Amino acid sequence: MKYDVIIIGAGPGGIYAAYELTKKNEKLKIAVFEAGHPLEKRKCPIDGEKIKSCISCPSCSIMSGFGGAGAFSDGKYNITNDFGGTLYQYIGKEKATELMQYVDEINMQFGGEGTRIYSTAGTKFSKICMQNKLKLLNASVRHLGTDINYVVLENLYGSLKESVDFYFDWPIEHIIKTEKGYLVSGKEQQFEAKQCIVSVGRIGSKWMEKICEEMEIPTKSNRVDIGVRVELPAVIFSHLTDELYESKIVYRTEKFEDCVRTFCMNPNGAVVNENTNGIVTVNGHSYEDPKKHTENTNFALLVAKHFSEPFKDSNGYGESIARLSNMLGGGVIVQRFGDLVRGRRSNATRILEGMVRPTLAATPGDLSLVLPKRILDGIIEMIYALDKIAPGTANDDTLLYGVEVKFYNMEVEVNENLESRHKGLYIIGDGSGVTHSLSHASASGVHVARKILEG
Ligand SMILES: Cc1cc2nc3c(=O)[nH]c(=O)nc-3n(C[C@H](O)[C@H](O)[C@H](O)COP(=O)(O)OP(=O)(O)OC[C@H]3O[C@@H](n4cnc5c(N)ncnc54)[C@H](O)[C@@H]3O)c2cc1C
């Protein structure tokens, strides 16, 4: 089969690249190969009753399939260059913002209309944070919610499948450069294209590394973020979440001068498992529909670590910590903040007696046996700092789930068009190490599509 463009990966990066290509040139022959299932077949088997924790399915429905890692996410599209990736370093801040806004418009056309956009512009919380040694980062955030995000994806698929050939459950194994373009192979079949967009996300990190080695594409190690997910009664953060929805707050610790930051805040949301290459970590999401709201808010507290010499495998370091937690807890560990600071393991009774009802069935345990002291000290300091702007954060019953690890793919060397050293081979989204979010990954897809269209 011959195509004009082959896209590998149907996450936001791949989807918005396909959208832009088909919208602007109906004649292009486009194929999308996706290792995971179609949207309607994506179902994580954890039901909290028969299956309580991750059983490591061959294709993880949380991370893979149409919609990528973002399909069951909270659908928070942050329009900012302050976090979510470094796309702006390649294409400039103005262009990056413009593309994120364009993606927002598409999301509105495909079912997102009526959802709210929140902004930090002019908020009183910037000052309150500063007065308490905290820094609030600037952003506008469109909160689609897990439910509307799904509707948008469903509608996008409905529109795209008319003009794009989708190959699901079709992991691509090799990319070979030819005189005319690229040969892409998987399931013992070969497909040919003039140009190829690789958008394989975090789940494709190991594969991406292999491809870069085979094709001699230079890479650089990236950072890893390690920490916990905090869950507490929604009222404790409601003054912040009602106005800003998500607040990205940074704290510089006194002891080590490390930066600890809040990440992925989910008001009235739920804590969930995440499986990256067989390692179970924790994440969170929340629904737009008030009927599906829980009484809790959750967010991550993360510390960034970047190794370069002589050890440079930042992800390997994060993986080892996550494996340790999986070894001790059989998956994710949960601990009350009060137990952590008293140096004792949490148990089921103390959690049951506490004020916060956990939204994820995790193993009560002791996070101090898992997280390095430096990281744990930073997290504890940050919880006390947050307690000043949201009293109750440092309550004994506040739950900490661990570990949360944000793996970043190694940074692949690409130019301002996100094109690798091989002409016509573009590497985008989280798989490139350039982006770490829905909005940046989607914007990177639109960007390469436009470059391809320009010829
Ligand atoms: C639970 C959860 C919640 C999140 N919440 C948010 C949020 O609210 N806001 C936010 O900005 N970000 C959030 N994120 C992160 C966000 O989902 C990602 O940044 C985004 O999806 C990256 O898009 P992508 O297209 O680069 O990659 P992905 O979405 O990871 O998609 C890559 C796709 O490529 C496929 N693939 C991989 N290898 C191959 C191969 N060899 N052949 C074929 N297909 C392959 C994968 O199966 C996958 O479907 C969340 C992530 C998770 C897991």
PDBQT file of the ligand as one rigid body, heavy atoms in Angstrom, charges set to zero:
ROOT
HETATM    1  C1  LIG A 501      -4.308   9.299  33.041  1.00  0.00    +0.000 C 
HETATM    2  C2  LIG A 501      -3.684  10.449  32.301  1.00  0.00    +0.000 A 
HETATM    3  C3  LIG A 501      -4.185  11.726  32.462  1.00  0.00    +0.000 A 
HETATM    4  C4  LIG A 501      -3.632  12.811  31.766  1.00  0.00    +0.000 A 
HETATM    5  N1  LIG A 501      -4.199  14.050  31.904  1.00  0.00    +0.000 NA
HETATM    6  C5  LIG A 501      -3.747  15.082  31.152  1.00  0.00    +0.000 A 
HETATM    7  C6  LIG A 501      -4.402  16.342  31.178  1.00  0.00    +0.000 A 
HETATM    8  O1  LIG A 501      -5.446  16.551  31.822  1.00  0.00    +0.000 OA
HETATM    9  N2  LIG A 501      -3.846  17.377  30.454  1.00  0.00    +0.000 N 
HETATM   10  C7  LIG A 501      -2.721  17.207  29.702  1.00  0.00    +0.000 A 
HETATM   11  O2  LIG A 501      -2.284  18.166  29.062  1.00  0.00    +0.000 OA
HETATM   12  N3  LIG A 501      -2.122  15.996  29.622  1.00  0.00    +0.000 NA
HETATM   13  C8  LIG A 501      -2.600  14.937  30.320  1.00  0.00    +0.000 A 
HETATM   14  N4  LIG A 501      -1.983  13.707  30.216  1.00  0.00    +0.000 N 
HETATM   15  C9  LIG A 501      -0.848  13.581  29.281  1.00  0.00    +0.000 C 
HETATM   16  C10 LIG A 501      -1.370  13.529  27.843  1.00  0.00    +0.000 C 
HETATM   17  O3  LIG A 501      -2.317  12.501  27.735  1.00  0.00    +0.000 OA
HETATM   18  C11 LIG A 501      -0.215  13.339  26.881  1.00  0.00    +0.000 C 
HETATM   19  O4  LIG A 501       0.690  14.414  27.045  1.00  0.00    +0.000 OA
HETATM   20  C12 LIG A 501      -0.692  13.294  25.426  1.00  0.00    +0.000 C 
HETATM   21  O5  LIG A 501      -1.639  12.279  25.243  1.00  0.00    +0.000 OA
HETATM   22  C13 LIG A 501       0.484  13.085  24.458  1.00  0.00    +0.000 C 
HETATM   23  O6  LIG A 501      -0.001  12.927  23.157  1.00  0.00    +0.000 OA
HETATM   24  P1  LIG A 501       0.838  12.118  22.047  1.00  0.00    +0.000 P 
HETATM   25  O7  LIG A 501       0.001  12.086  20.823  1.00  0.00    +0.000 OA
HETATM   26  O8  LIG A 501       2.184  12.693  21.961  1.00  0.00    +0.000 OA
HETATM   27  O9  LIG A 501       1.045  10.652  22.631  1.00  0.00    +0.000 OA
HETATM   28  P2  LIG A 501       0.020   9.598  23.204  1.00  0.00    +0.000 P 
HETATM   29  O10 LIG A 501      -1.243  10.237  23.602  1.00  0.00    +0.000 OA
HETATM   30  O11 LIG A 501       0.754   8.819  24.222  1.00  0.00    +0.000 OA
HETATM   31  O12 LIG A 501      -0.306   8.658  21.959  1.00  0.00    +0.000 OA
HETATM   32  C14 LIG A 501       0.651   7.844  21.367  1.00  0.00    +0.000 C 
HETATM   33  C15 LIG A 501      -0.048   6.667  20.691  1.00  0.00    +0.000 C 
HETATM   34  O13 LIG A 501       0.909   5.970  19.899  1.00  0.00    +0.000 OA
HETATM   35  C16 LIG A 501       0.654   4.579  19.979  1.00  0.00    +0.000 C 
HETATM   36  N5  LIG A 501       1.894   3.854  19.691  1.00  0.00    +0.000 N 
HETATM   37  C17 LIG A 501       3.018   3.778  20.459  1.00  0.00    +0.000 A 
HETATM   38  N6  LIG A 501       3.965   3.047  19.822  1.00  0.00    +0.000 NA
HETATM   39  C18 LIG A 501       3.422   2.655  18.637  1.00  0.00    +0.000 A 
HETATM   40  C19 LIG A 501       3.905   1.868  17.548  1.00  0.00    +0.000 A 
HETATM   41  N7  LIG A 501       5.141   1.349  17.547  1.00  0.00    +0.000 N 
HETATM   42  N8  LIG A 501       3.066   1.641  16.510  1.00  0.00    +0.000 NA
HETATM   43  C20 LIG A 501       1.808   2.161  16.491  1.00  0.00    +0.000 A 
HETATM   44  N9  LIG A 501       1.308   2.912  17.505  1.00  0.00    +0.000 NA
HETATM   45  C21 LIG A 501       2.103   3.167  18.559  1.00  0.00    +0.000 A 
HETATM   46  C22 LIG A 501       0.196   4.378  21.398  1.00  0.00    +0.000 C 
HETATM   47  O14 LIG A 501      -0.564   3.187  21.509  1.00  0.00    +0.000 OA
HETATM   48  C23 LIG A 501      -0.612   5.634  21.675  1.00  0.00    +0.000 C 
HETATM   49  O15 LIG A 501      -1.989   5.464  21.435  1.00  0.00    +0.000 OA
HETATM   50  C24 LIG A 501      -2.525  12.614  30.902  1.00  0.00    +0.000 A 
HETATM   51  C25 LIG A 501      -2.000  11.319  30.746  1.00  0.00    +0.000 A 
HETATM   52  C26 LIG A 501      -2.562  10.237  31.415  1.00  0.00    +0.000 A 
HETATM   53  C27 LIG A 501      -1.999   8.863  31.211  1.00  0.00    +0.000 C 
ENDROOT
TORSDOF 0
